[in-house]
Amino acid sequence: MNDRKALDRISVNSAVMVGKPVVKGTRLTVDYILNLLAHGASVEEIVHEYAGLTAEDVRACLLFAAKTLEDTSYMPLLVEHV
């Protein structure tokens, strides 16, 4: 699947979830799906838990995050003193 087709699975609408990016046709936010992955859930577990969600939707969330961060400068959350 090409990037454009994958990103078409993500929707941003101010009337849905306060404008957060969501998987189209759901109220599942991209950040929620990413948090599930970050905390160890597998794609299969996520898809099993949420009816109508597909593995392609989960991969679209990852692609959306990657594209969003492409041109972002990294700012550490903590400043380490040496």
Backbone hydrogen bonds in HBPLUS format (Angstrom, degrees):
<---DONOR---> <-ACCEPTOR-->    atom                        ^
c    i                          cat <-CA-CA->   ^        H-A-AA   ^      H-
h    n   atom  resd res      DA  || num        DHA   H-A  angle D-A-AA Bond
n    s   type  num  typ     dist DA aas  dist angle  dist       angle   num
A0006-ALA N   A0002-ASN O   3.00 MM   4  6.24 160.7  2.04 156.1 162.3     1
A0007-LEU N   A0003-ASP O   2.79 MM   4  5.99 166.0  1.81 158.5 162.3     2
A0008-ASP N   A0004-ARG O   3.02 MM   4  6.18 129.6  2.28 138.6 151.0     3
A0009-ARG N   A0006-ALA O   3.02 MM   3  5.67 162.5  2.05 116.1 121.7     4
A0010-ILE N   A0007-LEU O   3.06 MM   3  5.47 165.6  2.08 113.2 117.7     5
A0024-LYS N   A0009-ARG O   2.66 MM  15  5.33 170.7  1.67 150.2 152.7     6
A0011-SER N   A0022-VAL O   2.81 MM  11  5.37 164.2  1.83 157.2 162.8     7
A0022-VAL N   A0011-SER O   2.88 MM  11  5.37 163.7  1.91 155.0 159.9     8
A0016-VAL N   A0013-ASN O   2.89 MM   3  5.42 167.4  1.90 123.1 127.3     9
A0019-GLY N   A0016-VAL O   2.99 MM   3  5.70 147.4  2.09 121.1 129.1    10
A0020-LYS N   A0017-MET O   3.08 MM   3  5.64 168.5  2.09 120.4 124.1    11
A0030-VAL N   A0021-PRO O   2.88 MM   9  5.75 160.9  1.91 143.5 144.2    12
A0023-VAL N   A0028-LEU O   2.95 MM   5  5.85 155.6  2.01 165.2 170.0    13
A0026-THR N   A0023-VAL O   2.94 MM   3  5.62 140.4  2.10 150.8 152.1    14
A0032-TYR N   A0029-THR O   3.13 MM   3  5.16 122.8  2.47  94.9 109.2    15
A0033-ILE N   A0029-THR O   3.13 MM   4  6.51 161.8  2.16 154.3 157.8    16
A0034-LEU N   A0030-VAL O   2.93 MM   4  6.18 163.7  1.95 155.9 160.9    17
A0035-ASN N   A0031-ASP O   2.92 MM   4  6.03 151.7  2.00 140.5 148.0    18
A0036-LEU N   A0032-TYR O   3.00 MM   4  6.32 153.2  2.08 147.4 154.5    19
A0037-LEU N   A0033-ILE O   3.07 MM   4  6.41 161.2  2.10 151.4 155.7    20
A0038-ALA N   A0034-LEU O   2.82 MM   4  6.05 159.9  1.86 150.1 156.3    21
A0039-HIS N   A0035-ASN O   2.96 MM   4  6.10 137.9  2.15 144.0 153.7    22
A0041-ALA N   A0036-LEU O   2.99 MM   5  5.43 153.6  2.06 156.5 148.0    23
A0040-GLY N   A0037-LEU O   3.03 MM   3  5.29 157.2  2.08 114.6 115.0    24
A0046-ILE N   A0042-SER O   3.03 MM   4  6.33 162.9  2.06 155.3 159.4    25
A0047-VAL N   A0043-VAL O   2.93 MM   4  6.13 169.1  1.94 158.1 160.8    26
A0048-HIS N   A0044-GLU O   2.93 MM   4  6.04 153.5  2.00 143.6 151.3    27
A0049-GLU N   A0045-GLU O   2.98 MM   4  6.12 148.3  2.08 144.3 152.4    28
A0050-TYR N   A0046-ILE O   3.12 MM   4  6.32 145.7  2.24 151.0 158.8    29
A0053-LEU N   A0050-TYR O   3.09 MM   3  5.71 161.7  2.12 135.9 140.1    30
A0057-ASP N   A0054-THR O   3.02 MM   3  5.12 125.3  2.33  97.0 110.9    31
A0058-VAL N   A0054-THR O   3.22 MM   4  6.67 153.3  2.29 147.9 154.3    32
A0059-ARG N   A0055-ALA O   2.96 MM   4  6.27 160.5  2.00 150.9 156.3    33
A0060-ALA N   A0056-GLU O   2.86 MM   4  6.02 142.4  2.00 138.5 149.3    34
A0061-CYS N   A0057-ASP O   3.07 MM   4  6.43 142.0  2.22 141.8 151.2    35
A0061-CYS N   A0058-VAL O   3.11 MM   3  5.13 123.6  2.44  94.8 108.7    36
A0062-LEU N   A0058-VAL O   3.21 MM   4  6.64 152.7  2.29 145.9 152.5    37
A0063-LEU N   A0059-ARG O   2.94 MM   4  6.24 159.2  1.98 149.7 155.4    38
A0064-PHE N   A0060-ALA O   2.83 MM   4  5.99 159.0  1.87 147.8 153.7    39
A0065-ALA N   A0061-CYS O   3.01 MM   4  6.24 160.3  2.05 147.1 151.8    40
A0066-ALA N   A0062-LEU O   2.94 MM   4  6.20 160.4  1.98 149.0 154.7    41
A0067-LYS N   A0063-LEU O   2.85 MM   4  6.05 165.5  1.87 157.2 160.5    42
A0068-THR N   A0064-PHE O   2.89 MM   4  6.00 152.6  1.96 145.9 154.1    43
A0069-LEU N   A0065-ALA O   3.05 MM   4  6.21 147.1  2.16 145.9 153.5    44
A0070-GLU N   A0066-ALA O   3.10 MM   4  6.14 119.6  2.48 138.9 153.6    45
A0070-GLU N   A0067-LYS O   3.36 MM   3  5.14 147.1  2.48  93.5 102.6    46
A0072-THR N   A0069-LEU O   3.12 MM   3  5.06 166.3  2.14 117.4 116.0    47
